[in-house]
Amino acid sequence: MRKTFSTTPTIAISNCDFCNLVLYSTWDEIRHRALGAAAESDVVMVASYCPEGARINDEMLELSGPLRVFYDLDTPITLQQLANGAVEYLRADQISGFDLYLSFTGGKVLEELEQRWGAQCVRTLYGSVDPEVHARKQLVADFACDLSYMGTHAADRQPSLEAFFLEPARRSPALEFVLAGSLYPWEWSWPANVRRFDHVAPENHAALFSSSRCTLNITRRQMAQNGYSPSGRFFEAAACGTPIITDWWNGLDSFFTPGEELLVVESVEDVLSALGRSDDELSRMAGRARERTLAEHTAETRADELLSYIEHCSPSRRPRTPQTASVFVEQTS
């Protein structure tokens, strides 16, 4: 494996067996070590939401040896904020300096990156699943429900949450609903059949999905308007064989076939109709989505895509002696 340096937002692991993982408190604490590792690497990657990211970008862009990559996990939001001013992790003038700009979002935002912001080489790198982690698990009683929704509270998702989750719960008191996510106001009047979890650890996502008869996906407004923005949890649920109910966004049908691999809803009635389908029908639909996910959306598939992008964007670069990757992650809490 080629040696790769990256500095990314806070992650949920403290050690791993596929790279040298370094957790640090401030950039100054490991700056010389990180820059040394980066200079000796074939690829250096910085991600969005990285604390002190703009400063780190400046130092990475001064390196002439490695391929310099930026990975944006919220591209539409990043570009909107840049148009209105700035973000901590990226300046507009830095975009053209990266050899490869990876986007978690596809669609028209890729054109905007090239034509308005001067990105040299833009490619999508969507979310993925690990088949060994995201698989059907034994039912967990606390998570058992007819419909689950996992997502942090966001004002622009609230109308959809109301229409596709809370109102169906009010109209179906005999059904059980589970909401997993933080920042929801405690003073809300929640339906009695909604159980809440402020946080479900990543290692328990599969158990939650496996314990849900169906699960709901709601896309943030900016992501939905742009389209081509599949949540990582979207693929997690599919890999667990859980039937997915989702709002519509452009490009959805390039990931899954509506009506065959998932159900698209536009109203409360659509959600109630979906929940009224037979277990056999829902199971067949979820099975098709799972097969497609394991064929097209695994981490191995994304790794192959990333390597092909690197080769395409750096035809003149020569691989160095294979070494273990180094990943530096700033701890923000």
ZAMIZA-987005 format. One record per atom (N, C-alpha, C): residue in one letter; x, y, z. Coordinates in steps of 0.2 Angstrom, whole numbers, padded with zeros to 4 digits, always signed. Each point is the difference from the previous one (the first is absolute). Example, Ala and Ser with C-alpha at 12.3 -4.5 7.8 and 13.67 -1.06 7.14 Angstrom:
BEGIN
A+0066-0028+0039/A-0004+0006+0000/A+0004+0006+0000/S-0002+0005-0004/S+0004+0006+0001/S-0004+0005+0003/
end
This chain:
BEGIN
M+0004-0006+0000/M-0004+0006+0000/M+0004+0006+0000/R-0001+0005-0004/R+0003+0006+0000/R-0001+0004+0007/K+0005+0004+0001/K+0000+0004+0006/K-0004+0006-0001/T-0005+0001+0005/T-0005+0005-0001/T+0000+0004+0006/F+0000+0007+0000/F-0001+0004+0006/F-0007+0003+0000/S-0004+0000+0005/S-0006+0004+0000/S-0001+0003+0007/T-0004+0006+0000/T-0002+0003+0006/T-0007+0001-0001/T-0004-0003+0005/T-0007+0000-0001/T-0004+0002+0006/P-0007+0001+0000/P-0003+0002+0006/P+0000-0006+0005/T-0003+0002+0006/T+0000-0005+0005/T-0003-0007-0002/I+0002-0005+0002/I-0003-0007-0002/I-0001-0004+0006/A-0004-0005-0001/A-0002-0004+0006/A+0005-0005+0002/I+0005-0001-0003/I+0005-0005+0002/I+0006+0003+0003/S+0004-0004+0004/S+0006+0002+0003/S+0006-0004-0002/N-0001-0005-0003/N+0005-0004-0003/N-0003-0004-0006/C+0005-0002-0004/C-0002-0005-0006/C+0006-0004-0003/D-0001-0005-0003/D+0005-0004-0003/D+0002+0001-0007/F-0003+0005-0003/F+0002+0001-0007/F+0004+0007-0001/C+0001+0003+0005/C+0004+0006-0001/C+0003+0002+0007/N+0005+0005+0000/N+0002+0003+0006/N-0004+0006+0001/L-0004-0001+0006/L-0005+0005+0002/L+0003+0005+0005/V+0000+0006-0001/V+0003+0005+0005/V-0006+0005+0002/L-0002+0000+0007/L-0005+0005+0002/L+0004+0005+0003/Y-0002+0007-0001/Y+0004+0005+0003/Y-0005+0006+0002/S+0002+0004+0004/S-0005+0006+0002/S+0001+0006-0004/T+0006+0002-0002/T+0001+0006-0004/T+0004-0002-0006/W+0000+0004-0005/W+0004-0001-0006/W+0008+0001+0002/D+0001+0005+0004/D+0007+0001+0002/D+0003-0005+0004/E-0004-0004+0003/E+0002-0006+0004/E+0004-0005-0004/I-0003-0001-0006/I+0003-0005-0005/I+0002+0002-0007/R+0001+0007+0000/R+0001+0003-0007/R+0006-0003-0003/H+0006+0000+0003/H+0006-0002-0003/H+0000-0007-0002/R-0003-0004+0004/R-0001-0008-0001/R-0004-0001-0006/A-0006+0004+0000/A-0005-0001-0005/A+0003+0002-0007/L+0003+0006+0000/L+0003+0002-0006/L+0005-0004-0003/G+0004-0003+0005/G+0005-0005-0003/G-0003-0006-0003/A-0005-0003+0003/A-0003-0006-0002/A-0003+0002-0007/A-0003+0006-0001/A-0004+0002-0006/A+0005+0001-0005/A+0006+0003+0001/A+0005+0001-0005/A+0003-0007-0003/E+0000-0005+0004/E+0002-0006-0002/E-0005-0005-0003/S-0006+0003-0001/S-0006-0004-0002/S-0001+0001-0008/D-0004-0005-0002/D-0002+0001-0007/D-0007+0004-0001/V-0004+0000+0006/V-0006+0004+0000/V-0001+0003+0007/V-0002+0006+0000/V-0002+0003+0006/V-0007+0003-0001/M-0004-0002+0005/M-0007+0002+0000/M-0002+0004+0006/V-0004+0005-0001/V-0003+0004+0005/V-0008+0000-0001/A-0004+0000+0006/A-0007-0001-0001/A-0003+0006+0002/S-0007+0001-0002/S-0004+0006+0003/S-0001-0001+0007/Y-0001+0005+0004/Y-0002+0000+0007/Y+0006-0001+0004/C+0006+0000-0003/C+0006-0001+0004/C+0002+0006+0004/P+0000+0000+0006/P+0002+0006+0004/P+0007+0003-0003/E+0000+0006+0000/E+0006+0004-0003/E+0002-0002-0007/G-0005-0003-0004/G+0001-0003-0006/G+0003+0005-0005/A-0003+0006+0000/A+0003+0005-0005/A+0008+0001+0001/R+0002+0000+0006/R+0007+0001+0001/R+0004-0006-0002/I-0003-0006+0001/I+0003-0006-0002/I+0000-0001-0007/N-0005+0002-0004/N+0000+0000-0007/N+0006+0004-0003/D+0001+0006+0003/D+0006+0004-0002/D+0006-0003+0000/E+0001-0004+0005/E+0007-0004+0001/E+0000-0006-0004/M-0006-0003-0001/M+0000-0006-0005/M+0001+0002-0007/L-0003+0006-0002/L+0001+0002-0007/L+0007+0002-0002/E+0004+0002+0005/E+0007+0001-0001/E+0004-0006-0002/L-0002-0006+0002/L+0003-0006-0002/L+0000-0001-0007/S+0005-0002-0003/S+0000-0001-0008/S+0001-0008-0001/G+0001-0004+0005/G+0001-0007-0002/G-0007-0004+0000/P-0004+0000+0005/P-0006-0004+0000/P-0005+0003-0004/L-0005-0004-0002/L-0006+0002-0003/L-0004+0003+0006/R-0003+0006-0001/R-0003+0004+0005/R-0008-0001-0001/V-0003-0002+0005/V-0007-0002-0001/V-0004+0003+0006/F-0006+0003-0002/F-0005+0003+0005/F-0006-0005-0001/Y-0003-0002+0006/Y-0006-0004+0000/Y-0006+0004+0003/D-0005+0002-0004/D-0005+0004+0003/D-0006-0005+0002/L-0002+0000+0006/L-0006-0004+0002/L-0006+0003+0000/D+0000+0007-0002/D-0007+0004+0000/D+0001+0005-0005/T+0002-0002-0007/T+0002+0005-0005/T-0005+0006-0001/P-0007-0002+0000/P-0005+0006-0002/P+0001+0005+0006/I+0000-0002+0006/I+0001+0004+0006/I+0006+0004+0000/T+0006-0003-0002/T+0006+0003+0000/T+0000+0006-0005/L-0003-0002-0006/L+0001+0005-0005/L-0005+0006+0001/Q-0006-0001+0003/Q-0004+0005+0002/Q+0003+0005+0005/Q+0003-0003+0005/Q+0003+0004+0005/Q+0006+0004-0002/L+0004-0003-0005/L+0006+0003-0003/L-0003+0006-0004/A-0006-0001-0003/A-0003+0006-0004/A-0002+0006+0004/N-0002-0002+0006/N-0002+0005+0005/N+0006+0003+0005/G+0006-0003-0001/G+0005+0002+0004/G+0006-0005+0000/A+0000-0004+0006/A+0006-0005+0000/A-0002-0006+0005/V+0003-0005+0000/V+0000-0005+0005/V+0007-0002+0003/E+0000-0003+0006/E+0006-0001+0003/E+0005-0004-0003/Y-0003-0005-0004/Y+0004-0006-0002/Y+0002+0001-0008/L-0002+0006-0003/L+0001+0001-0007/L-0001+0007-0002/R+0005+0003-0004/R-0001+0006-0003/R-0001-0001-0008/A-0004+0005-0003/A-0001-0001-0007/A+0006+0000-0004/D+0005+0004+0002/D+0006+0000-0004/D+0004-0007+0000/Q-0001-0004+0005/Q+0003-0006+0001/Q-0002-0006-0005/I-0006+0001-0002/I-0003-0005-0004/I+0004-0002-0006/S+0002+0005-0004/S+0003-0002-0006/S+0007-0003+0001/G+0003+0001+0007/G+0006-0003+0001/G+0000-0007+0001/F-0005-0003+0001/F+0000-0008+0001/F+0000-0003-0006/D+0004-0006-0001/D+0000-0004-0006/D-0007-0004-0001/L-0003-0001+0006/L-0006-0004-0001/L-0005+0002+0006/Y-0006+0002-0002/Y-0005+0002+0004/Y-0006-0006+0000/L+0000-0003+0006/L-0005-0005+0001/L-0006+0003+0003/S-0006-0002-0003/S-0006+0002+0003/S-0005-0006+0002/F-0003+0001+0006/F-0005-0005+0002/F-0006+0001-0003/T-0001+0006-0004/T-0006+0001-0004/T+0002+0000-0007/G-0005-0002-0004/G+0001+0000-0008/G-0004+0005-0003/G-0002-0001-0006/G-0005+0005-0003/G+0004+0006-0003/K-0005+0005+0000/K+0003+0007-0002/K+0005+0003+0004/V+0001-0002+0006/V+0005+0003+0004/V+0007-0001-0003/L+0001-0005-0003/L+0006-0002-0003/L+0002+0005-0006/E-0005+0002-0004/E+0001+0005-0005/E+0002+0007+0004/E-0004+0001+0005/E+0002+0007+0003/E+0007+0000+0003/L+0002-0006+0003/L+0007+0000+0002/L+0005+0002-0005/E-0001-0003-0006/E+0005+0001-0005/E-0001+0007-0003/Q-0006+0002-0002/Q-0001+0006-0004/Q+0000+0007+0004/R-0003-0001+0007/R+0000+0006+0004/R+0006+0001+0004/W+0003-0006+0003/W+0005+0000+0005/W+0006-0002-0002/G+0001-0002-0006/G+0006-0002-0003/G+0004-0007+0002/A-0004-0004+0002/A+0002-0007+0002/A+0004-0003-0006/Q+0005-0003+0001/Q+0004-0003-0005/Q-0003-0007-0003/C-0001-0004+0005/C-0003-0007-0001/C-0005-0002+0005/V-0006-0001-0002/V-0006-0001+0005/V-0003-0007-0001/R-0001-0003+0005/R-0003-0007+0000/R-0004-0001+0006/T-0005-0004-0001/T-0004-0002+0006/T+0003-0006+0004/L-0001+0000+0006/L+0002-0006+0005/L-0006+0000+0005/Y-0005-0004-0002/Y-0006-0001+0004/Y+0002-0004+0007/G-0005+0000+0004/G+0001-0004+0006/G+0000-0008-0002/S+0001-0004+0005/S+0001-0007-0001/S-0002-0004+0006/V+0000-0007-0001/V-0001-0004+0006/V+0006-0005+0000/D+0001-0003+0006/D+0004-0006+0001/D-0005-0006+0001/P+0000-0004-0004/P-0005-0006+0000/P+0001-0004+0006/E+0006+0000+0004/E+0001-0004+0006/E-0003+0004+0006/V-0001+0007-0001/V-0003+0004+0006/V-0007+0001-0002/H-0002+0002-0006/H-0007+0002-0001/H-0003-0006-0003/A-0003-0004+0004/A-0003-0007-0002/A-0006-0001+0005/R-0004-0005-0002/R-0006-0001+0004/R+0002-0002+0007/K-0002+0003+0006/K+0001-0002+0006/K-0006-0003+0004/Q+0001-0003+0006/Q-0005-0002+0004/Q-0004+0006+0003/L-0007-0001+0000/L-0004+0005+0002/L+0002+0003+0007/V+0000+0006+0001/V+0001+0003+0007/V-0007+0003+0002/A-0002-0002+0006/A-0007+0002+0002/A-0001+0008+0000/D+0005+0003+0003/D+0000+0007+0001/D-0001+0004-0007/F+0003-0003-0005/F-0001+0003-0007/F-0006-0002-0004/A-0003-0006+0002/A-0005-0003-0004/A-0006+0005-0001/C-0002+0001-0007/C-0005+0005-0002/C-0002-0001-0007/D-0006+0003-0001/D-0002+0000-0007/D+0003+0005-0005/L+0003+0005+0003/L+0003+0005-0004/L+0005+0004+0004/S+0006+0000-0002/S+0006+0004+0003/S+0002+0005-0004/Y+0003+0005+0003/Y+0003+0006-0003/Y+0006+0002+0004/M+0006+0000-0004/M+0006+0002+0003/M+0003+0006-0003/G+0000+0006+0004/G+0003+0006-0003/G+0000+0005+0006/T+0005+0005+0000/T+0000+0005+0004/T-0005+0005-0002/H-0003+0004+0005/H-0005+0005-0001/H+0003+0005-0005/A-0004+0002-0005/A+0002+0006-0004/A-0006+0003-0002/A+0000+0007+0000/A-0006+0004-0002/A-0003-0002-0007/D+0005-0001-0004/D-0003-0001-0007/D-0002-0007-0002/R+0001-0004+0005/R-0003-0007+0000/R-0007+0000+0004/Q-0001+0005+0004/Q-0006-0001+0004/Q-0007-0001-0003/P-0001+0004-0006/P-0007-0002-0003/P+0000-0007-0002/S+0005-0003-0003/S+0000-0007-0002/S-0001-0005+0006/L+0004+0002+0005/L-0001-0004+0006/L-0007+0000+0003/E-0003+0006+0000/E-0007+0000+0002/E-0005-0004-0005/A+0001+0001-0006/A-0004-0003-0005/A+0001-0008+0000/F+0006-0002+0000/F+0002-0007-0002/F+0001-0004+0006/F+0000+0003+0006/F+0002-0004+0006/F-0005+0001+0006/L+0000+0007+0002/L-0004+0001+0006/L-0008+0000-0001/E-0002+0002-0006/E-0007+0000-0001/E-0003-0008-0001/P+0004-0004-0004/P-0002-0007-0001/P+0000-0003+0007/A+0005+0002+0005/A-0001-0003+0007/A-0006+0002+0003/R-0002+0006-0001/R-0006+0003+0004/R-0006-0004-0003/R+0000-0001-0007/R-0006-0004-0003/R+0000-0007+0001/S+0006-0003+0003/S+0000-0007+0000/S+0002-0002+0007/P-0004+0001+0005/P+0002-0001+0007/P+0002-0007+0002/A-0002-0005-0004/A+0001-0007+0001/A+0007-0002-0003/L+0004+0004-0004/L+0006-0001-0002/L+0005+0003+0004/E+0007-0002+0000/E+0005+0002+0004/E+0005+0004-0005/F+0003+0006+0002/F+0004+0004-0003/F+0006+0001+0004/V+0006+0000-0003/V+0007+0002+0003/V+0003+0005-0003/L+0002+0006+0004/L+0004+0005-0003/L+0007+0000+0003/A+0005+0000-0003/A+0007+0000+0002/A+0003+0007-0002/G+0002+0004+0004/G+0003+0006-0002/G+0000+0005+0006/S+0005+0005-0001/S+0001+0005+0005/S-0003+0007-0002/L+0000+0004+0005/L-0002+0007-0001/L-0007+0002-0001/Y-0004-0006+0001/Y-0007+0002+0000/Y-0003+0003+0006/P-0004+0005+0000/P-0002+0004+0006/P-0004-0005+0005/W+0002+0000+0006/W-0003-0004+0005/W-0008+0002+0001/E-0001+0006-0001/E-0007+0003+0002/E-0005-0002-0005/W+0002-0004-0006/W-0005-0002-0005/W-0005-0005+0003/S-0006+0000-0002/S-0005-0005+0002/S+0001-0006-0005/W+0003-0005+0002/W+0001-0006-0004/W-0006-0005+0000/P-0001-0003-0005/P-0006-0005+0000/P+0003-0005+0005/A-0005-0003+0003/A+0001-0005+0005/A+0004-0007-0003/N-0001-0001-0006/N+0003-0006-0003/N+0006+0001-0004/V+0004+0006+0002/V+0006+0002-0003/V+0005-0001+0006/R+0005-0005-0001/R+0006+0000+0005/R+0006+0003-0003/R+0003+0004+0005/R+0006+0004-0003/R+0006-0002+0003/F+0006+0000-0004/F+0006-0001+0002/F+0005+0006-0002/D+0003+0003+0005/D+0004+0006-0002/D+0006-0002-0005/H+0002-0006+0001/H+0006-0002-0004/H+0000-0008+0000/V+0001-0002-0006/V+0001-0007-0001/V+0007-0001-0003/A+0005-0003+0003/A+0007-0001-0002/A+0000-0003-0006/P+0005+0001-0005/P+0001-0003-0006/P+0000-0007+0000/E+0003-0003+0005/E+0000-0008+0001/E-0007-0003+0001/N-0005+0005+0002/N-0007-0003+0001/N-0005+0002-0006/H+0003+0004-0005/H-0005+0001-0005/H-0003-0006-0004/A+0004-0005-0001/A-0003-0006-0003/A-0005-0003+0004/A+0001+0000+0007/A-0005-0003+0005/A-0007+0004-0001/L+0001+0007+0000/L-0006+0004-0001/L-0004-0001-0006/F+0004+0000-0006/F-0003-0002-0006/F-0004-0007-0001/S+0004-0004+0003/S-0002-0007+0000/S-0007-0001+0004/S-0001+0004+0005/S-0005+0000+0005/S-0006+0004-0003/S+0001+0003-0005/S-0006+0005-0003/S-0003-0004-0006/R-0007+0000+0000/R-0003-0003-0005/R+0001+0004-0007/C+0000+0007+0001/C+0002+0004-0005/C+0004+0006+0003/T+0004+0003-0004/T+0004+0006+0002/T-0001+0006-0005/L+0000+0006+0003/L-0001+0006-0004/L+0006+0004-0001/N+0001+0002-0007/N+0005+0005-0002/N-0003+0007-0001/I+0003+0005+0003/I-0002+0007-0002/I+0006+0004-0002/T+0000+0003-0005/T+0006+0003-0003/T+0000+0008+0002/R+0005+0003+0002/R+0000+0007+0001/R-0001+0004-0006/R-0003+0006+0001/R-0003+0004-0006/R+0006+0001-0005/Q+0005+0002+0002/Q+0006+0002-0005/Q+0002-0006-0004/M+0001-0006+0004/M+0002-0006-0003/M-0006-0002-0005/A-0006+0000+0002/A-0005-0002-0005/A-0001+0004-0006/Q+0001+0007+0001/Q-0001+0004-0006/Q+0006-0001-0005/N+0006-0002+0003/N+0005-0001-0005/N-0001-0007-0003/G-0002-0005+0005/G-0001-0007-0003/G+0007-0004+0001/Y-0001-0006-0002/Y+0006-0004+0000/Y+0004+0000+0007/S-0004-0001+0006/S+0003+0001+0006/S-0002-0006+0005/P+0002-0006-0002/P-0003-0005+0005/P+0004+0000+0006/S-0004+0000+0006/S+0003-0001+0006/S+0004-0006+0001/G+0005+0000+0004/G+0003-0007+0002/G-0004-0005+0003/R-0005+0003+0004/R-0005-0004+0004/R-0005-0004-0005/F-0001+0004-0006/F-0004-0003-0005/F+0003-0007-0002/F+0006+0000-0001/F+0003-0007-0002/F+0001-0005+0006/E+0001+0003+0006/E+0000-0004+0005/E-0007-0004+0001/A-0005+0004+0000/A-0007-0004+0001/A-0001-0005-0006/A+0002+0002-0006/A-0001-0005-0005/A+0004-0006+0001/A+0006+0001+0002/A+0005-0006+0001/A-0003-0005+0005/C-0004+0003+0005/C-0003-0004+0006/C-0006-0003-0003/G-0002+0001-0006/G-0007-0003-0002/G-0006+0003+0003/T+0001+0007+0002/T-0006+0003+0002/T-0004+0004-0005/P-0006+0000-0001/P-0004+0003-0005/P+0001+0008+0001/I+0001+0004-0005/I+0001+0007+0001/I-0006+0004-0003/I-0002+0005+0004/I-0005+0005-0002/I+0004+0006-0001/T-0001+0004-0005/T+0005+0006-0001/T-0004+0005-0004/D+0002+0006+0001/D-0002+0006-0004/D+0003+0000-0007/W-0002+0004-0004/W+0003-0001-0007/W+0005+0006-0001/W+0006-0002-0004/W+0005+0005-0002/W+0003-0002-0006/N+0002+0005-0004/N+0002-0002-0007/N+0006-0004+0001/G+0000-0006-0004/G+0006-0004+0000/G-0001-0006+0004/L-0006+0000+0004/L-0001-0006+0004/L-0001-0007-0004/D-0003+0001-0006/D-0001-0006-0004/D+0007-0003-0003/S+0005+0004+0001/S+0007-0003-0002/S+0003-0004+0005/F-0003+0000+0006/F+0003-0004+0005/F-0005-0006+0002/F-0006+0001+0000/F-0005-0005+0001/F-0006+0001-0005/T-0004-0005-0001/T-0006+0001-0005/T-0006+0001+0005/P-0003+0006+0000/P-0006+0001+0004/P-0006-0005-0002/G-0003-0003+0005/G-0006-0005-0001/G+0003-0007+0000/E+0006-0001-0002/E+0003-0006+0000/E+0005-0002+0006/E+0004+0005+0001/E+0005+0000+0005/E-0001+0004+0006/L-0004+0005+0000/L-0002+0004+0005/L-0007+0004-0001/L-0003+0003+0004/L-0006+0004-0001/L+0001+0007+0001/V-0002+0004-0005/V+0000+0007+0001/V-0007+0003+0002/V+0000+0004+0005/V-0006+0003+0003/V+0000+0008-0001/E-0006+0002-0001/E-0001+0008+0000/E-0005+0002+0005/S-0003-0004+0004/S-0005+0002+0004/S-0001-0005+0006/V-0004+0002+0005/V-0001-0004+0006/V-0004-0007-0003/E-0004+0001-0004/E-0004-0006-0003/E+0005-0005-0003/D+0005+0003-0004/D+0005-0005-0003/D+0003-0004+0005/V+0002+0003+0006/V+0004-0003+0005/V-0005-0006+0003/L-0006+0002+0001/L-0005-0005+0003/L-0001-0005-0005/S+0000+0001-0006/S-0001-0005-0005/S+0006-0005+0000/A+0006+0003+0000/A+0006-0004+0000/A+0000-0005+0006/L-0002+0003+0006/L+0001-0004+0006/L-0006-0005+0000/G-0005+0001-0004/G-0005-0005-0001/G+0001-0006-0005/R+0006+0000-0003/R+0002-0005-0004/R+0001-0006+0004/S+0000-0006-0004/S+0001-0006+0004/S+0008-0001+0001/D+0001-0004+0005/D+0007-0002+0002/D+0004-0003-0006/D-0004-0004-0004/D+0004-0004-0005/D+0002+0005-0006/E-0005+0005-0001/E+0001+0005-0005/E+0006+0004+0002/L+0000+0003+0006/L+0005+0004+0002/L+0007-0004+0000/S+0000-0006+0002/S+0006-0004+0001/S+0003-0001-0007/R-0004-0001-0005/R+0003-0001-0007/R+0003+0006-0002/M-0003+0006+0001/M+0002+0006-0002/M+0007+0002+0003/A+0000-0002+0007/A+0006+0002+0003/A+0006-0005-0002/G-0002-0006-0002/G+0005-0005-0002/G+0003+0002-0007/R-0004+0003-0004/R+0003+0003-0006/R+0005+0006+0001/A-0002+0004+0005/A+0004+0006+0001/A+0007-0002+0004/R-0001-0006+0004/R+0006-0002+0003/R+0005-0003-0005/E-0002-0004-0005/E+0004-0003-0005/E+0003+0006-0004/R-0003+0005-0002/R+0003+0005-0004/R+0005+0004+0004/T-0001+0001+0007/T+0004+0003+0004/T+0007-0003+0000/L-0001-0007+0001/L+0006-0004+0001/L+0004-0001-0006/A-0003+0002-0006/A+0003-0001-0007/A+0003+0007-0002/E-0003+0006+0003/E+0002+0006-0003/E+0003+0005+0006/H-0002-0001+0006/H+0001+0005+0005/H+0004-0002+0006/T+0005-0005-0001/T+0004-0002+0006/T+0006+0005+0000/A+0004-0001+0006/A+0006+0004+0001/A+0005-0003-0006/E+0000-0006-0001/E+0005-0002-0005/E-0001+0003-0007/T-0007+0001-0002/T-0001+0003-0006/T+0002+0007+0000/R-0001+0004+0006/R+0002+0007+0000/R+0008+0000+0000/A+0003-0005+0003/A+0008+0001+0000/A+0002-0001-0007/D-0003-0005-0004/D+0002+0000-0007/D-0001+0006-0004/E-0006+0003+0001/E-0002+0007-0003/E+0006+0005+0002/L+0002+0000+0006/L+0004+0005+0002/L+0007-0001-0003/L+0002-0006-0001/L+0007-0002-0003/L+0000+0002-0007/S-0006-0001-0003/S-0001+0002-0007/S+0001+0008-0001/Y-0004+0003+0004/Y+0001+0008+0000/Y+0007+0002+0001/I+0003-0003+0005/I+0007+0002+0001/I+0005-0001-0006/E-0001-0006-0003/E+0004-0001-0007/E-0002+0005-0005/H-0006+0001-0001/H-0003+0005-0005/H+0003+0007+0001/C+0000+0002+0006/C+0002+0007+0001/C+0007+0001+0001/S+0004-0006+0000/S+0007+0001+0001/S+0004-0005-0005/P-0001+0001-0006/P+0003-0004-0005/P+0008+0000+0000/S+0003+0006+0002/S+0007+0000+0000/S+0003-0002+0006/R-0004-0001+0005/R+0003-0002+0007/R+0002-0007+0000/R+0006-0002+0003/R+0002-0007+0001/R-0001-0002+0007/P-0003-0006+0001/P-0001-0003+0007/P+0007-0001+0003/R+0000+0001+0007/R+0006-0001+0004/R-0001-0007+0003/T+0005-0001+0004/T+0000-0007+0003/T-0006-0001+0005/P-0004-0005-0001/P-0006-0001+0004/P+0001+0001+0007/Q-0004+0004+0004/Q+0001+0000+0007/Q-0007+0001+0003/T-0001+0000+0007/T-0006+0000+0003/T-0002+0007+0000/A-0007+0001-0001/A-0003+0007+0000/A+0001+0003+0007/S+0000+0007+0000/S+0000+0004+0007/S-0006+0004+0000/V-0004+0000+0005/V-0006+0004+0000/V+0000+0004+0007/F+0000+0007-0001/F+0000+0004+0006/F-0007+0003+0001/V-0003-0001+0006/V-0006+0002+0001/V+0000+0005+0006/E-0003+0006-0001/E-0001+0005+0006/E-0006-0002+0004/Q+0002+0000+0007/Q-0006-0001+0005/Q-0003+0006+0002/T-0006+0001-0002/T-0003+0007+0002/T-0004-0001+0007/S-0001-0005+0002/S-0003-0001+0007/S+0002-0006+0004/
end
